[in-house]
């Protein structure tokens, strides 16, 4: 079985992928714009959810 922690990203990692600040990533998580969940006080993101999000945003801006 694969280690699930390999697929989880923190706000800073997501910010680098999406070219935005970690504060903006956290705000999007709070507003449920980005799919995320909290582990303690920190947001965690599944890599596949972020990939899907970027594809959806790319499709909307291309239309």
C-alpha positions as CSV (number, residue, x, y, z in Angstrom):
1,X,0.0,0.0,0.0
2,X,1.3,3.5,-0.9
3,X,2.1,6.0,1.8
4,X,-0.7,8.6,1.7
5,X,1.6,11.3,3.0
6,X,3.4,11.3,-0.4
7,X,0.2,12.6,-2.0
8,X,-0.5,15.4,0.6
9,X,0.7,19.0,0.1
10,X,0.9,21.9,2.5
11,X,-0.1,25.5,1.7
12,X,3.4,26.6,0.7
13,X,3.8,23.7,-1.8
14,X,0.4,24.4,-3.3
15,X,1.2,28.1,-3.5
16,X,4.3,27.3,-5.5
17,X,2.3,25.1,-7.9
18,X,-0.4,27.7,-8.4
19,X,1.9,30.7,-8.4
20,X,0.2,32.5,-5.5
21,X,0.9,33.3,-1.9
22,X,0.4,30.7,0.9
23,X,-2.1,33.2,2.5
24,X,-4.2,33.2,-0.7
25,X,-4.1,29.4,-0.8
26,X,-5.3,29.3,2.9
27,X,-8.1,31.8,2.1
28,X,-9.2,29.7,-0.9
29,X,-9.3,26.6,1.4
30,X,-11.4,28.5,4.0
31,X,-13.8,29.6,1.3
32,X,-13.9,26.1,-0.2
33,X,-12.6,27.3,-3.5
34,X,-9.7,24.8,-3.2
35,X,-10.5,21.3,-1.9
36,X,-8.7,20.9,1.4
37,X,-8.9,19.6,4.9
38,X,-7.3,20.6,8.2
39,X,-4.8,18.6,10.1
40,X,-4.5,20.4,13.4
41,X,-4.2,24.0,12.6
42,X,-2.7,23.5,9.1
43,X,-4.5,23.0,5.8
44,X,-3.6,19.9,3.7
45,X,-4.3,19.4,0.1
46,X,-4.4,16.2,-2.0
47,X,-2.1,16.4,-5.1
48,X,-4.8,14.9,-7.3
49,X,-7.4,17.6,-6.1
50,X,-4.9,20.4,-6.9
51,X,-4.2,18.9,-10.4
52,X,-8.0,18.6,-11.0
53,X,-8.4,22.2,-9.9
54,X,-5.8,23.5,-12.2
55,X,-7.3,21.6,-15.1
56,X,-10.8,23.1,-14.4
57,X,-9.5,26.6,-14.1
58,X,-7.5,26.2,-17.3
59,X,-10.7,25.0,-19.1
60,X,-12.7,28.0,-17.8
61,X,-10.2,30.6,-18.9
62,X,-9.7,29.0,-22.3
63,X,-13.4,29.2,-23.1
